[in-house]
C-alpha cells in the first residue's frame, strides 16, 4: 500500500483499471479505501519520502484538495457495475466512512452520486483544521438547498475549472468533468450554483450548449468578465435566439439590476458605469435580435412575465428612426463615393498554363550556427561515438531507452535527453526507491518484453520493425503519451539509415526532439522529412525551414504570410531570404483559377516587388520563354492600394444592422454619413 500511495501520485488511472480487471471491482474498492488512510508527508529534502497514517491534525501532502485520477477512476467502474456488485461496493465505502479522517470523507460522497444524502450530511461536518478545502467537492453531489447554501462559502479553490499546479493551489484535472456531472445529475437546478464559474472555459463551454433562458441569463451576467464570455453570448444568441430574447426581456424588465456573480467584485464607485454599459449591451442585443428576426417577439411572448412583455411591446411600438440621407457626396472621401470593388470589375490575372520550374534546393546556416548546435550538452553527449559503438559500451536496452523507448516520459525528458542521467543515477535511485519500475529503467534501460526484439532490429537496421515495436508497445501502458524520438542519437546512425528513419518518423506523425541538430548534420538530404514535419507540425517546425530554400516550401509560407499574424515575420523572412525559390514556385499559381492559393501567391510576389526584387522577378518570369508572362505579372504587381481587395467580400456578421445605430459624422463638417457610405465602411471592415 505504501508503494501504491506513491504510484497514485502520478495519476495512474490505468493502474486501477488493471486492478479491477485482475482482482475485481470489490477488491479495487478495498484498495482505494485502504489508500485513504495513508498520507505522504512533504519533506524539505526531495530525496526523503515519509509515509504515515492520516490523522486529523496533519492536513498536507495527501492531495485532499484535488483527488487524483487513480482514486476517481473508481467512480467510472462503479457507474458500469451491476446493481448487486455496486451495492456491495457502496456498502463497503459507507461502512468505512466513520473511520476515515474528516478531510477525506467528501471523496466517498463524490464517488457515490447515487446517494446525495451522504454529501448533504457531510456539509455540516466541522473539522479542526482550517484548510478544509476538500469540502468544496461536495458541491458536485449535494442537492439539499440548505447544504448548497452553506457550500457557497467555499470558493477559494475552484473545483469547476481545470488548472495546473501553482504556489497558490494544487492542480485540478476534473473541472470540466465536475461541471458535466453536476449538470447531468441535477439539470437546471445546477445552473445557479455554476453562475460564479460561468465565465471560465470549462463551465462556460458546457453552458453554451444548453437551450434555456436561465442559462443565457447566467452567461449575460458574466459577459463583461472576459472576451471568451462575450464570444459565448454571441454564439448562444445565434444558436438559440428564442431563449436569448426571453432572457434579455426579463433582465431589462427588472427594476433593480442583478449583481454580477462571482469574483472579482466591482468597486462601488465603478458599479454605476459597469451597470450602464451592461444595460446598453443588453438593449443593443435585444434590438439586433428583433431587427434580424422580427417574428421572435411574437413567438416568445407567451413565455414572458407581464413586465417582460411590456419591454418587448415598447420596442415593437417605437417609431422607426428617421433615415438620414442628405449628406453632400462632395464632402465625402473618394473611397466612400467611388470605390473600385463596386464601380468596376476587379482586375484578374489572365489564365496561363505555366509548367513548374525546377530549381535546386539550397541550405544556408548563419555563420557559427552549426557549431553552436554541435556544442549543446545533448549533442556532445550523444555524438561521442557511433550508435553501434554505444550499444557495445553500454547495452542495447540503455541505448533503446536513450532513443526514446520506455515507460518513463518524465525520466526521458528531464534526464536522458539532456544527457544528465549518468550523473544523477544514484540520487534518482534513492528518490524513487519505492517505484521499482522506474528504478529498473534508471539502472538497466528500457524494461520491456519487447526490448530484445527491438535491440535485434536496431543492430540489423530493420527500421520498420523498430517503428512497429514503438507503436504497439503494450507494456508501457502507464505513460500518458508515447515519448519522443531522440534525433541527437539518430544522427549517429549511418547516413542512409538515419534519413530513412527521419522520413518514416514524419510519415507516422511521431514526436521528436533535437531536430535542429539533426538537420544541421544531414542538411538537404533531410528535406523530404522536413516537408512532412512542416505539414504536420507547422508551428513548431517553421523556424527550422528558414535554413532551407525549396520551391515546395514557397506556397505554405505564402499562405502563412497571408493569413497568420503570429508568424508573419518568419514568413516574411523566408520569402526575402529565398526570393528565387519563391518566384519560381508562385508565379504559375498567380495565373491559375482565383483561389486562396493564387491570392497568397500574389501577395508574396508583391512583397518581393516592393522590397526591390523586381529584376529577379522579371528574370524568373522570362524563363518560361513567353513574352506575356512578365507583362501580365508586372501589371498585377503595380496595382495601387485601391485596387488590392479580396475577390469575394465576406458576409456581414450577425450584429451588422447599421439602421439601428447613430451615424458616424464627418470630421470636416460634422454631417452624418449616408447609409450607402456606412455600408461601404462595413465592407472595408470585412476585408481585414
N, C-alpha and C positions, 0 to 999 in steps of 0.2 A: 504493500500500500504506500510506503514511503516513496518508492520509485514511481508509482502511478500518480501520486500527487504532483511530483515534479514534471513528469511527462505531460500531464494535462495542462501545465502552464503554457504549453506550446499549442493549445487549441486543437488537439488531435481528435477531432470528432470521428475520424475513420477508425481510431483505436476502439472506441465504444462500439462501432458497427461490428468490428471483429469479435469483440466480447459477446455481443448479442448473438452473432452467427454461430460461435463455437459453444457458448455456455448457456444461452437462452436469456430471455428478457428479465426473468425474475432474478437471476444471478447478477445481471448487469445493474439492476435496481439496487441490489445489496452493495455492489461495488461503489456506486455513486453515493449511497447513504454513508458507507464507511469513510469515503473521502471527505465528507462534510465535517468529520471530527478531527481532521488533520490540518495543521496550518504550517506554512513555510515562513519562517521569520526573515525579516530583512537584516542583512549584516553590512557593516561598513566595508568589509573585505569581500569582494565579489567571489573570491575563491572558497569562501566558507559557506556551507549550506547547513542550516539548522532547521530541523522539523520538530514540532511539538503538538500535543493535543490542544485543540482550541478551547479557550476559556473566555468568560465574559469580559475580562479586563484587558485582553490583548486584542486589538482591533485591526492591525495592519498586516499585510503580507499574504492574505488569503483571497484577495480579489472579491470581496463581498459586494463591492460597488458594481462590478460587471462580471457576471458569471461567464465562464468560458464555454467554448463550443463542445468540449468533452462532456461537461455536465448537461448543458441544454439539449444535447443530441438525444437524451433520454425522452424528452417531450415528443420528439418525432416518432420514436419507436412506440411510445405509449399510444399515440394517436392512431397507429396502424394495428394495434393489438386486438385480439378477440376480446369480447366482453369479459369472459371469465378470467383470462390472463390479466387484463387491465385491472380488474377488481382486486386480484391478489397483490399486484404491484402497488396499487393505490393503498391497500391496507398496510403494506409494509412501510410506505412513506409516511402515512398518517400515524402509525404506531411509533415511528422514530421521532416524530415531531417534538414531543416534550423534552427529549434528551439532547436535542440539537441546540447549540448556542443561539441566542435570540437574533443576532445579526445575520445568521444563515437560514433562519426559518422561512423568510419570504421565498426562498428557492423552491420549497415544497409547494407553496401556492402557485408558483409560476409554472411548474410542470404538471399541475393538476387544474387546468382551467375549467374542467367539468365540475369542480367543487369550489365555486367562488366564495362560499361561506368561510373557507379557511383564510382567504385573503381579508375578508371583512373583519374577522376576529383578530387577525394579526395587526391590523391598523392601530388598534388600541393598546397594543403591547408596548410597554416602556422598556428602554434599555439604559443601563447606567452609563454607557458610552455616549458621548455627544455626537460622534460621527456615525449615526445610524443610517448611512446612505442606502443600504440595501432595501430599506422600507419603500423607497421610490418604485421599486419593481412591482409593488402591489398595485400600482396604477393600471397595469396591463390586465389585471384579473378582477379586482374588486368591482362590485356593482351596487353595493348599498349606498344610497345618497349621502348618509352621514359619514360613512367611511371615505367616500370620494372627496367630500369637502375637507376632511382632515388631511388628506394626502396632498391637497393644493399647497400646503406649507412646505412640501419637499420638492424643490425645483432646481437647486443649485447644480446638481449633476443630471444633465438632460439624458434620460434613458430612451427618448424617442428620436435620437439623431446619432448616426454613425460618426465616430471621430477617432483620431489617433491619440495615443498617449501623450501627455504633456506634463509639465511640472505642476499643473493645477488639477489634473484629473486623470483617471485611468482611461484606457481606450474602450471603445464600445463598438462592437460589430453587429449589434442586434437592434439598432434604432429603427430601421425600415421594417424588420420583422415584428417588432413590438407594435408599431403603428398598424400594420396589416392585421395582426392578431386581434387587437382591440376593436378595429372596425368590423372585422369578420364576425366576432363573437358577440358584440354589443350593438352593432349597427349605428343608427343615427344618434343613439344615446351617447355615443363616444365623442361626437363632434365637439361639444362644449369643452371637454377636458383636453382636447387636442388643439384648442384655439391658440394657446400660447406658443405652440410649436409649429403653427401652420405656415410661418414664413421660412421654415427650413426645408431643405431639399427632400429629405426622406418623408416627412409628413406631408408637405405640400404636393409632392408628385403623386401621392395616393389620393388626396382630397380632390385634385383637379379632375379625377376620373369619375366622380360621383355626381349624378344629376339630381340635385336637390337645392332649393333656395337656402336652406340652412348652411349648406356647405359654401356656396358662393358668398353668403353674408360673412362668414368667417374669413374667407380669402380677401374680401373687400376691406375688412377691418385692418388687415396686416399688409395691404398692398403697398403702402409707402415705406415699408421697412427696408426693402432692398429691390434691386432690379428683377431678379427671378420671380419675386412675388408679384410684381406688376405684370410680368410676362405671363404668369399663370392666369391672372384675371383676363388678359386679352385672349388667351387660348380658351378659357372657360366660356366667356360670353359668345365666342364664335361657335363652340360646340353645343352649348346649352343656353340658347338665348331666352327661352321662356323662364327658366329658373333665375337667370340673371336679372331679367326685367322685374320679376316679382320681388326679389331681394332688394333691388335698388329702390323700388317704390316704398317698401316697408321701412327701409332705413331713412329715406327722405321724409317720411311721414312722422318720424319721432320728434317730439318736442325737445328732448334732451339728447344730444349726440352721444352715441355709445363710446365708451373708452376703448382705446386700442389695447388688446390683450397682450400680456407678457411683458418682456423687457426688451430694450431699455425703456424706463419710464420717462415720459416727456416732462420737462420742467414746466411749472405753472405759467411762467412768462411766455413760453413758446407754444403753449397749448392752443390759444385762440387762432394763431396763424396756421397751425397744423390742421385744426378742425375746419377752418375756412378753405384751405387747399383741398382737403379731402372731400368736403361738400361740393366744391366746384367740379372735382373729378367725377364724382358720382352723377351729378347733373349732366355733365357732358356725355358720359357713357350712356345715360338714360336717353338723352336726345339722339345720340347716334343710333341706338337700337331702334327707336321709334321711327327715325327717318329712313333707315335702311330696310326695316321690316314693319310697315305700317299695321299689319294685321295682328302683331304681337299683343298690343294693348287689349284688344277685344278678347283674345284667346286666354289671357291670364287674369282678366278682370274678376272672374268668379272665384279665384283662389285668394283674393286680397281682402284685407280688412277695410273698413269704411274709410279710414284716414288714407290708406294707400290708394284706394280708388280715386279719392279726391285729388291726390297728387297727379295721377295719370290723366284725369279729366282736365286738370289745369293746363297740362301740356297739349292735350288734344284740342282744347278750345282757344289756345293762344293764337292770335293773328300771325300770319307769316311775316317774316322780316321783309321790309321793302328791298327790292333789288336795286342796287346802285350800279349804274352802267353809263355814267356820263363823263368819265374821265377822257380828256382830250389825248388821243394817241400820240400827238406830237411831243407830249411831256414824258412819255414812257421811254425807257431804254429800248434800243433797237431789238434786243433779244426777246423782248416781250411783245413786239409788234410783227417783226418779220423773222421768224425762226426757221432754220434750214429744214428741220425734220417735218415741218408742215407745208412749207412753201414750195419745196422741190423734192424730187426723188433723190434719195441718198446715192452718192457716187459709189458704185460697186465695182469690184475688180473684175476684169474680163476673165472668162473661163479658159485657162491654158492648161494643156496636158503636158506637164513637165516631168520627165523621169528623174528619180532621185539621183543626186550627185554622190559619188563615193569620195570620201575624204578620210585620210589615215587618222585614226585616233592618236592623241598625244597625252602625255602626262607631264606635269610640272609641279615640283615641290619647291617651296621657298628655301633659300639657302640656309642650311643648318637644320631644317625641319626633320629630315630623315635621321640625322644623327641624334636629335633630341628624342625622337621616338625610340630609337635603339638604346638610349641611355636610361629609360624609365626603369623602375625597380622590377616590374613584371617582365619586361623584355629581357633584361640582363639575367634574371633568374632562370627563365625557360630557354635561353639561347646558348647556354654553356656547352651543350653537346647535342648531337642528333637525337631524334626520338628513340631510335634503336639502341644507341648507347645508354640513354637514360633508363630504358627498360632493363638493361643488363645491370646497371649500377644500383638501381632501386629495386622495383619489382613491377610486374605487369599490372597488378591491382593498384599500386600507387600511381602509376602513370595514367591509368584509366580514370582514377579519381581526379588527377590534375587536368585531364582532358575535359572533364565536365560530368562524368558518370558519378552517380552516388545519390544517396537518400538525403544528404545534408546540404541543402542550398545555402544555409547560413554559413556553414563552415567553408564552403567553396568560395563564396563572395568575399568573406571577411579575412580569410587566412590563406587559402590555397592560391587564388588568383593573384593577390598582391605578392605572393612568394614569401609569406610570413609563417607558414606552418612549421617549418623546421625549428625556428627559434622559439615558437610558442607551444611546441608539442607537450612538454612536461606540465606546464601550467594549465593547459587545456584539459589534460587528463585528470588533474586534481579538481578542476572546476566542474567537470562533467562525469565524475566517477560513478554517479548513480545511474547514468544513462549508458548502458553497456554497448548499445548500437553505435552511439557517437564515439565512444572510446575506441571501439574496434576500428572504425574508419580513420580516426586520428592516428592510430598505431600502424595499421596494415593496409590502408587504402580502401578501395571500393569493396564492400562486403555484400556480395550477391551471388546466388547460384549461377547467374549468367556471366560472372566475371571471367571464368576460364574460357568460355566461347568468345567473349569479346577480346580477350588477350590474344587468342589464336588469330582472330580476324585482323587485329591491328598489326600483328607480326607479319601476316601474309599479304597485307594491303587490301583486304576484302572490305571495301568501303560500304557496300550495300548491306553486308551482314552487320557492320557496326551501327549503321543507321537504323536497321530493323530492331536491334537489341535496345538501342536508345529509346525508340518509340514504344516498344512492347515490354519494357521492363516493369513487370508486375510486383517485383519485390519491394521496390521503393514506393510503397503506397502512401506513405505519410507526408511526403513533401507536397506543398500546395501547388507547385508547378514544376515542370521539367527545368533543370538547370540549364545554364548557357554553355555553348561550346567555347573552349579556350583557344582562341586563334593565335595567341602567343606560342602555344605549343604546336598547333597545326602547322605553323610556318616553318617548323623544323623538319617536317616530312620531306621526302623527295618532291621536287617541284611539281611534277605532273600529278602526283597523288594529292598534294595539297590543293591544287587547283580544282581537281575533280571533287574533292571533299567540300571545298568552298561553294562550288556550284550546287551540289546536292543539298547542302545545308539550307541554301536560299530557296531551292525548289520546294523543300519541305516546310519553309517558313519557320525554321527554328531560330531561337535566340542565340546571340553570340557576343563575345567581348574581345577587345583587343584588335578591332577591325582596322584602326588607323595604322597600327604597326604592321599588320598583315599586308595591307595594301602597299605600304612603303617598301616591303620586301619583294612582293610579286609583281607590282606595277601593272602595266597594261594587260598582262595575261589574266589578271583578276577581274577585268572589266565586265565580262558576261555575268559573273556572280554579283558584281556591284549593281548592275542594272536591275537584276531581280530583287536585290535587297532594297533598292530605292523604290521599286514599285510596291513592296510590301510594307516598308517602314520609312516613308519619305521624310518624316520629321527628324528621325534620329540619324538618317544616312545623308541628309542633304549637305551638311558641312564637308563630308568626305568627297563629294563629287566635284568640288571646286578644283581639285587637283587633276581632274580628268576632262579632256576635251574630246567629245564624241558626238556625232550627229544624232545618235539615239537619245541623248540627254536633252537636246535642244527643245523639243516640244514640251516635255514635262516641266522643264524650267520656265518656259514661256507661260505655261498655264499658272504656275506659282506666281510669276511676275504680275499676271493679270488679276488674280483672284485673292491671294492670301497675303494680307498686310504684314503679318508677323514675320514672314520670311522673304519679303520683297527685297530687302537689302542683299541677302545672299543670292537671290535670283539675279538681281542687277549685276552683282559682282561676277557671277558666272558668265552672263551674256557679254559683258565688256571684256572679260578675260579671254573668251573663246569666240570672237566675232565671226571668224571664217566658218567655224562649225555651225554657229547659229544661223548664218545666212544660207549656207548650203542646205541645211535641213528645212528651213522655214519658208524660203521663197516659193517653192512649189505649193505649199499649203495656202498661201495668200490667194492663189488663183484657182482654188477649188470651190466647191459649193459653200456659201456662207454658213458658218457654224462657230461654236465656241473655239474650236482649234484654229480656224482661219483668223478670228479676231485676236486671239492670243498671239499668233504668229506675226500679225501686222503690228501689234503694239511693241513686240520685242524688236522687230526690224526698225520701227520708228525710233526706239531708244538708241539703237546703233547710229542711225542717221543723224539724230540730234547731237550725239556725242562725237561727231566728226569722222564717222566711218563710211561716208557716202562713196568715196572712191573704192573702198573694198567691196561695198555692196554692188557697185557697177561691175567690178571685175568678176565677182561671183556670178552675177546675172548674165554676163556675156559668155560664160562657159556653156550655156545651153545653145549658143550659136544661133540665137534668134534676135532680130532687131526689136521685136515688140515687147520683150520681157522687161528690159530696163526702162523703156519709156513708160510702160504701164505701171511699173513699180515706183518709179520716181514720182509719177503723178499722185499716187496714193500717199507716198511719204511726205509730199509737200503740202498736203491738205492743212488748212488753217484750223485753229482750235474750234471755230464754229462749225466745222464740217465733221468733227470727230464726235460721234454719238452712236449708241447701240443700234443695230439693225432692227431690233424689236424693243419697244418700250414696255417695261414691266407693268403688270396690273397694279392699279391703285390699292393701297391697303384698306382694310375694313373701316378704319376710322376716318377715311378721307371723305368728308362731307362739308366742303367749304361754304355751302349756302347757310350753314348754321353758325358760322364764325364771323367775328368782326373782320372787316377787310384791312389788310396792310395798307399803309399810306406812304406816298412818295415823299422822300425827304426834301425834295426841291420845293413843293408847293402844298404839302400836307393833304393832298387829294387821295381818296381811296382808289385802289387799282380796280380795273374792270374784272368781271367774272372770268372772262376769257384769259386775261393775264394771270389770274390766280390759278387757273388750270394749267397754264404753261409753267408756272413756278412749281406746281406739283409734279409735272412731267420731268422737269430737270432734277428735282429731288430724288426721283425714282431712278435716275441714271446711275447714282452712286452705289 
